[in-house]
Amino acid sequence: MSAEGRTVLITGAGRGIGFATARAFAEAGCRVLSLDKQFGDDVIGERVDYDLRDIAGIPTLIGQMGAIDTLVNNAAVLYCEPYDAIPEEHVTEIITVNLRAPVAMIEALAPQMRQRKSGRIVNVGSVSAFTGHPDLWYGATKAALLNITKSYAAELGSSGVFVNAVAPGPTLTAMYEQLPQSRKDAVMRSVHVGRPCNPEEVARVIVWLGTDSPDYVSGTTVDVNSGSYPR
Ligand SMILES: NC(=O)c1ccc[n+]([C@@H]2O[C@H](COP(=O)([O-])OP(=O)(O)OC[C@H]3O[C@@H](n4cnc5c(N)ncnc54)[C@H](O)[C@@H]3O)[C@@H](O)[C@H]2O)c1
């Protein structure tokens, strides 16, 4: 199925990479459902107000939406706190939003995609999945999400449902802006093109994986990081 006419659900679409991704899918002719707990003035497509910390409500939410052709699990949280002093509620939030919610979304959507023998799922990981991260739980959830991408690709691939991931490097969004300058400097020293990534560049890869990448691309992670794996 080409991009035209697809229904695409994007989490964390209120700003940043999710917003750019929503706009790119809309420009490709898709019907876009933008999910977030917080929106600015601009919303791409249909607005879905939802807080992904409510894992138990996800099956009902998905049940109300009808057919979804592509799911983009993009929403995540990161806290810049000392690794040995991360408050318990932040640990819970990071694991819930970054890991449990994407799994719950996939679980809720897999039956309808399986039935139609068609579907695309794109998980947004991070280069920190490979390198570790000062926010221990952030890095750990991203590594787990890439592992889960492979598990679901194996589980759903024979039903025509293709699950892949992107692993962005430093990308100009609010999440990047909150990093300490020392980390931004370290990251900038290691990127090949000498600048942070634009959200639109990540979005182009997500749209490809979410629409017309070859069916043989399954369970993989596309690194969008200018060849940089900073510590
Ligand atoms: N910006 C980077 O440098 C970078 C690098 C690697 C990976 N990523 C990944 O890219 C994705 C998008 O990040 P971004 O940089 O655009 O971040 P961002 O903080 O700008 O946007 C994240 C969005 O997720 C939403 N969100 C957070 N918690 C939510 C919840 N409980 N319920 C619903 N929505 C929620 C936020 O409201 C926000 O709109 C994330 O998965 C992030 O881990 C970003």
The ligand as a MOL file (V3000), in Angstrom:
LIG
                    3D

  0  0  0     0  0            999 V3000
M  V30 BEGIN CTAB
M  V30 COUNTS 44 48 0 0 0
M  V30 BEGIN ATOM
M  V30 1 N 15.8510 15.1600 19.9030 0
M  V30 2 C 16.8430 14.2680 19.9610 0
M  V30 3 O 18.0390 14.6500 19.9810 0
M  V30 4 C 16.5410 12.7980 19.9420 0
M  V30 5 C 17.6300 11.9020 19.7800 0
M  V30 6 C 17.3690 10.5480 19.7620 0
M  V30 7 C 16.0750 10.0870 19.8780 0
M  V30 8 N 15.0480 10.9490 20.0080 0 CHG=1
M  V30 9 C 13.7000 10.3760 20.1500 0
M  V30 10 O 12.8260 11.0130 19.2230 0
M  V30 11 C 11.4950 10.9660 19.7420 0
M  V30 12 C 10.8980 12.3550 19.7180 0
M  V30 13 O 11.7040 13.1800 20.5280 0
M  V30 14 P 11.7420 14.7780 20.3970 0
M  V30 15 O 13.1590 15.1490 20.3720 0
M  V30 16 O 10.8320 15.2410 19.3150 0 CHG=-1
M  V30 17 O 11.1800 15.1490 21.8550 0
M  V30 18 P 10.1650 16.2580 22.3550 0
M  V30 19 O 10.3210 16.2820 23.8210 0
M  V30 20 O 10.3600 17.5180 21.5940 0
M  V30 21 O 8.7440 15.6610 21.9520 0
M  V30 22 C 8.2210 14.5320 22.6120 0
M  V30 23 C 6.7130 14.5770 22.5510 0
M  V30 24 O 6.2220 13.4580 23.2930 0
M  V30 25 C 5.1380 13.8920 24.0800 0
M  V30 26 N 4.9280 13.0780 25.2660 0
M  V30 27 C 5.7730 12.9290 26.3200 0
M  V30 28 N 5.1740 12.2270 27.2920 0
M  V30 29 C 3.9320 11.8990 26.8330 0
M  V30 30 C 2.8380 11.2050 27.3880 0
M  V30 31 N 2.8740 10.7230 28.6410 0
M  V30 32 N 1.7120 11.0580 26.6500 0
M  V30 33 C 1.6530 11.5790 25.3980 0
M  V30 34 N 2.6530 12.2640 24.8240 0
M  V30 35 C 3.7800 12.4260 25.5350 0
M  V30 36 C 5.5040 15.3220 24.4820 0
M  V30 37 O 4.3660 16.0500 24.9160 0
M  V30 38 C 6.1410 15.8540 23.2090 0
M  V30 39 O 5.1950 16.4670 22.3500 0
M  V30 40 C 11.6150 10.3860 21.1550 0
M  V30 41 O 11.3190 9.0060 21.1070 0
M  V30 42 C 13.0810 10.5930 21.4920 0
M  V30 43 O 13.5330 9.6760 22.4650 0
M  V30 44 C 15.2450 12.3050 20.0580 0
M  V30 END ATOM
M  V30 BEGIN BOND
M  V30 1 1 1 2
M  V30 2 2 2 3
M  V30 3 1 2 4
M  V30 4 1 4 5
M  V30 5 2 4 44
M  V30 6 2 5 6
M  V30 7 1 6 7
M  V30 8 2 7 8
M  V30 9 1 8 9
M  V30 10 1 8 44
M  V30 11 1 9 10
M  V30 12 1 9 42
M  V30 13 1 10 11
M  V30 14 1 11 12
M  V30 15 1 11 40
M  V30 16 1 12 13
M  V30 17 1 13 14
M  V30 18 2 14 15
M  V30 19 1 14 16
M  V30 20 1 14 17
M  V30 21 1 17 18
M  V30 22 2 18 19
M  V30 23 1 18 20
M  V30 24 1 18 21
M  V30 25 1 21 22
M  V30 26 1 22 23
M  V30 27 1 23 24
M  V30 28 1 23 38
M  V30 29 1 24 25
M  V30 30 1 25 26
M  V30 31 1 25 36
M  V30 32 1 26 27
M  V30 33 1 26 35
M  V30 34 2 27 28
M  V30 35 1 28 29
M  V30 36 1 29 30
M  V30 37 2 29 35
M  V30 38 1 30 31
M  V30 39 2 30 32
M  V30 40 1 32 33
M  V30 41 2 33 34
M  V30 42 1 34 35
M  V30 43 1 36 37
M  V30 44 1 36 38
M  V30 45 1 38 39
M  V30 46 1 40 41
M  V30 47 1 40 42
M  V30 48 1 42 43
M  V30 END BOND
M  V30 END CTAB
M  END
